[in-house]
Amino acid sequence: MYGLYFFKGWLVFIGIPLIIASWAQFRVKSAFAKYSCVRVSSNMTGADTARAILQAAQIHDVEVIEINGFLGDHYDPTSKRLCLSSQTYRTPSVAAVGVAAHETGHAIQHAKAYAPLQARMLVVPATQIASNALPFIFFGSFFLPFMGLALIKLGVVCYLIITLFQLVTLPVEFDASRRAKIILKEMNVIQPGEEAAGVRSVLDAAALTYVAAFVAALGNLLYFLSLTQRRN
């Protein structure tokens, strides 16, 4: 009976969000692959785009660097580095300039002390601790069954922190994409029509991954909460 409850809870709170997350990842990879083959008329690479936007925003203390890894693009506020994957950094494509502009949007947020970004930065240390603790919680639940309820409650705390982080991340990412779409048009990096539609498609697909991450974290939190009710 408990095993059936366990399976149903897993399916509703974890299985369905996992399917949504997989679909979101498929969407963003498909959109990036499609528009990586569409060259921008401005002939600007992702690196060119990032540096031009930073200069226009009068931000002179952010370094734009190339990193390895597919879709590993990110802005590091602690070191003030805009890290672009090789495909984004070197390619004059619609996908590359869209991703570069999005990540540069985070640098602009940082320079302007955008409140949601500040909040996310504050939550990062606790989120890292919670994420690192989860494998030990799962391991302990199998091999230390007498500590089951205590570990489940600890899991609730960890997923509460992670869910809060993912919730705060949503406005940060949506705002960066909004800025990117506007800036790329204003600076004539992209042209109306296919290029603008391509940027919108790539960034909107990426936004789905952040929504999926929040849904997944919330699902795990609700699942662990349901386990505490079952154990009481």
N, C-alpha and C positions, 0 to 999 in steps of 0.2 A: 504493500500500500504506500509506504513511504517512498519506495523507488518510483512508483507511478507519479506521485506528487513532485518528486525531484525532477523527473523527465518533463512533465508539463510546465513546471516553473522555468526550467532551462529553455524550453522551446519558445515560450512567450517572451521572457525577459532577455534572453541572450541569443537564441537561435534566429529570431526574426530580425533584431538589430544587426546581426552578423550578415544576414542576406542583404539588408539595406546597404551596409558598408561595402560589401563586395560589388553590388551594383553601382554604387557611387564611384568606387575606384575604377571600375570598367569604363564608366562615362568619362572620367577625367583623362584616362589614358587614351581613350579613343579620340576625344576632342583634341588632345595635344598632338597625337600622331597625325591626325588629319590636317591640322593647321600648321604643323611644323613643315609641311610641304608647300605652304602658300607663302611666297616671298612678299614682304612689304615693299611698297613703291618707294618709300624713303630710303630703302637699302640699309637701315640701321640694325645692328645686332642688338641682342639683349644688353650687352655691356655698354654699347653706345647709348642706348635708351636710358639705362640706369644713371649713367654719368650726366647725361643731358638734363634729366629731371632733377637730379641733386643740385646741379649748377643753377638751374632756373629757380629752385627753392632756396638758394643761397645756403646750402648745407655743404660745408667744406671739410668736415671731420669724419666722414664716412668713407671707408675703403671698399671698393668693388673688387672682389676676387673670384677666381675660377675654382670650382671644386669638382670632384668626381661624384658620380651617383646620379641616376636618372630621377628627375623631379625631386631632387634634394635641395632645391632653392629655398633660401631663408634669409631673414635679417637677424643678426645677433646684436641685441641692444647692449650687452655687457662690453663687447669689444668694438662696437660700432662698425661692424663689417657686413656688407651686403654680399652674400655668398650665392653665386649663380653656377648651376651645373654647366658642364661644357656645351651641351646642346643649346642651352639658353644663352650662355655667354657669347658664343661664337657665331650663332646663326641669325641671319636677317629675316626671320619668319614672323608670321602673325602670332603664333604661339609663344615664341621667344620674347617678343616685345611686350606681350600681355603679361606673362609671368614676371618679367623684369620690372615692369611698371607696378605690378601688385606688390612685390617685395620692397620696392622703393617707397611705396605708400606707407609701409611700416616705419621706414626711416623718417619720413615726414611726420608721422604720428609721434614718434619719439622726440623729434625736435620741438614739436608743439605741445609736448606733455599731454597727449591725448589720454583722457582719464581711464577708459577701458584697458588701454595698453599698460598704463601704470599699474592698474589692478592686477592684470595678468602677470606682470613681472613680480609682484609681491607674492602671488600664489605659487610661482614656479618652484621655489625650494621645497615647500610642503608637498607639492605634486610629485617631485622627484623621489622624495622619501616614501610616499605612499605607493608609487609604482614599483619601487625596489622592494617594498615589503610584501607585495602581493604573491610572488612565487613562494616565499616562505610560509605564507598563510595557507596556500593551497597544499603545499608539501606537508605542513603540520596537520592539516585536517585529515589526511590519509593515514599518517603514521603516529599521530598523537590524538586518537579519538576522544580521550578523556578531556582534552582541551577544546573540544569542538565548538561549544557555544562561545567561549572566550575568543577563539579565532574568528568565528563568524562575525562577532561584534567588532573585532578589529578590522575585518574586511569591510564592514559597513562604513567605518570611519574613513578608510582608505578610498573607497569609491565615492564617498561624499565629497572628499577633497578633489578627486579627479573630475567628478561631475561639475563641481563649482568652476574648476579650471576650464573645462570645455564650454560651459555656459558663458563665461567671460570672454572666451576666445571668439565667439560668434560675432559680436559687434566689431571686434578688432579686424577680423577677416573681411566682413562685409564692407566696412568702411574703406579698407585698403583697395578692394576691388572697385568700389565706387569712385575713389580718387583716380585709379588707374584708367578707367574708361574715359573720364573727363580730360585728364592730362594728355593722354595719347592723342585725342582729337584736337585739343587746343594747341599742341606743339607740332601738329601735322606729321606725327610719326606714322599714323595710320590714316587711311582715307575712308570716307563713307562707302557703304556697300559691303562687299565681301570681307574686307579687312576689319571693319568695325564689328560686323556680325561674328567673325571668327574670334576676335578678342572677347566678345560677350559670351560666346559659346564656351570658350576655354575657362574663363573666370567663373561663369555660372556653374559649370560642372565641378570646378574645384570647391565652390561653396557648398555643394552637396556633401563633400567628404567631411567638412566640419560639422554639418548638421548630423551626419551619420555617426561621427565620433561622439557627439553629445548624446544622441539616442542610445548608443551602445553603453556609454558610461552610466546613463540613467537606468538602463535596463539591468545592468549588473548591480547597481545600488538597490533597486527594487527587489531583485532576486535575493540578495543577501538579507534584506529586511524581511522578506517572506520566510526565510529560513529561521530567523530569530523568533518569529511568531510561531513557527512550527515546533521549535525546540522548547518554548515556554509552556 
